[in-house]
Amino acid sequence: QVQLVESGGDLVQPGGSLRLSCAASASIFRFYAMAWYRQAPGKQRELVAAVTNIATNYADSVKGRFTISRDNAKNTVYLQMNSLKPEDTAVYYCNSKITPLGPDYWGQGTQVTVSS
């Protein structure tokens, strides 16, 4: 069992930046992948960014603006979000998979609101 705790969500103006953090209760060094998803009101949860030990992957809507990174020593994954837009408003969830076919673990989510 892995617990994930997100932090860093806030209200920010369009064009602003935020950094989300996801702290894991276990060593993430051997995890297959960690990712950030988001869910806006009335919409399905969607993948924002994912990182494995060999690659990163981004949704087209955030490429060039968001950066995912992992600090294995701190068991933490980050999502740096720049040039935020109102359409980035959502609850952001941290996700981890220890193995490719293993279960998904989820955090409780952190609210990001982009509004003037």
C-alpha positions as CSV (number, residue, x, y, z in Angstrom):
1,Q,0.0,0.0,0.0
2,V,1.3,3.4,-0.9
3,Q,0.0,6.7,0.4
4,L,0.3,9.8,-1.8
5,V,-0.2,13.3,-0.4
6,E,-0.4,16.3,-2.8
7,S,0.2,19.9,-1.9
8,G,0.7,23.2,-3.6
9,G,-2.7,23.9,-5.2
10,D,-3.9,27.5,-5.0
11,L,-5.8,30.3,-6.7
12,V,-3.6,32.0,-9.3
13,Q,-4.1,34.5,-12.0
14,P,-3.8,33.6,-15.7
15,G,-0.2,33.6,-16.8
16,G,1.0,32.7,-13.3
17,S,2.9,29.7,-12.0
18,L,2.4,27.0,-9.4
19,R,4.4,24.0,-8.3
20,L,2.6,20.9,-7.1
21,S,4.2,18.3,-4.9
22,C,3.3,14.7,-4.3
23,A,5.0,13.0,-1.3
24,A,4.9,9.2,-1.3
25,S,4.9,7.0,1.8
26,A,7.4,4.5,0.2
27,S,10.6,4.7,-1.8
28,I,9.7,5.7,-5.3
29,F,13.1,4.7,-6.7
30,R,11.8,1.4,-8.0
31,F,8.4,2.6,-9.0
32,Y,7.6,2.0,-12.7
33,A,5.8,5.4,-13.1
34,M,4.5,8.4,-11.4
35,A,2.0,10.8,-12.9
36,W,-0.3,13.7,-12.5
37,Y,-3.9,13.6,-13.6
38,R,-6.6,16.3,-13.4
39,Q,-10.3,16.5,-13.3
40,A,-12.3,19.6,-14.1
41,P,-16.0,19.9,-13.1
42,G,-18.2,17.8,-15.4
43,K,-15.2,16.3,-17.2
44,Q,-13.4,13.0,-17.1
45,R,-10.1,12.6,-15.3
46,E,-7.3,13.1,-17.8
47,L,-3.5,12.4,-17.8
48,V,-1.5,15.6,-17.5
49,A,2.1,14.3,-17.3
50,A,3.9,11.0,-16.4
51,V,7.5,10.1,-15.6
52,T,9.3,6.8,-15.6
53,N,12.9,6.1,-15.1
54,I,13.5,6.5,-18.8
55,A,11.0,8.9,-20.2
56,T,8.4,11.7,-19.6
57,N,5.1,12.1,-21.3
58,Y,2.8,15.2,-21.5
59,A,-0.7,15.9,-22.6
60,D,-0.7,18.1,-25.7
61,S,-2.5,20.8,-23.9
62,V,0.3,21.3,-21.4
63,K,3.4,20.7,-23.5
64,G,5.9,23.5,-23.2
65,R,4.2,24.9,-20.1
66,F,4.3,22.1,-17.5
67,T,7.3,20.0,-16.3
68,I,7.1,16.8,-14.3
69,S,10.1,15.7,-12.2
70,R,10.9,13.2,-9.5
71,D,13.2,13.4,-6.6
72,N,13.9,9.8,-5.6
73,A,15.8,10.9,-2.5
74,K,12.8,12.7,-1.2
75,N,10.2,10.3,-2.5
76,T,8.5,13.2,-4.1
77,V,7.2,14.1,-7.6
78,Y,6.7,17.6,-8.7
79,L,4.6,19.4,-11.4
80,Q,5.9,22.8,-12.3
81,M,3.1,24.7,-14.0
82,N,3.9,27.9,-15.9
83,S,1.8,30.2,-18.1
84,L,-1.4,28.9,-16.5
85,K,-4.7,29.3,-18.2
86,P,-8.3,29.3,-16.9
87,E,-8.8,25.9,-18.6
88,D,-6.1,24.5,-16.4
89,T,-8.5,24.8,-13.5
90,A,-9.1,21.4,-12.0
91,V,-8.4,19.1,-9.1
92,Y,-5.0,17.6,-9.7
93,Y,-4.3,14.1,-8.5
94,C,-1.0,12.3,-8.0
95,N,-0.8,8.7,-9.3
96,S,1.7,5.9,-9.0
97,K,2.3,2.5,-10.4
98,I,4.9,0.2,-8.8
99,T,4.8,-2.2,-11.8
100,P,3.4,-1.7,-15.3
101,L,0.4,-4.1,-14.7
102,G,0.1,-3.4,-11.0
103,P,-2.6,-1.4,-9.2
104,D,-2.9,2.4,-9.4
105,Y,-2.4,4.4,-6.2
106,W,-4.0,7.8,-5.9
107,G,-3.7,10.9,-3.7
108,Q,-6.6,12.9,-2.4
109,G,-6.2,15.7,-4.9
110,T,-5.3,19.4,-4.7
111,Q,-7.4,22.2,-6.2
112,V,-5.8,24.5,-8.8
113,T,-7.9,27.5,-9.8
114,V,-6.8,29.9,-12.5
115,S,-8.9,33.0,-12.5
116,S,-8.5,36.8,-12.5
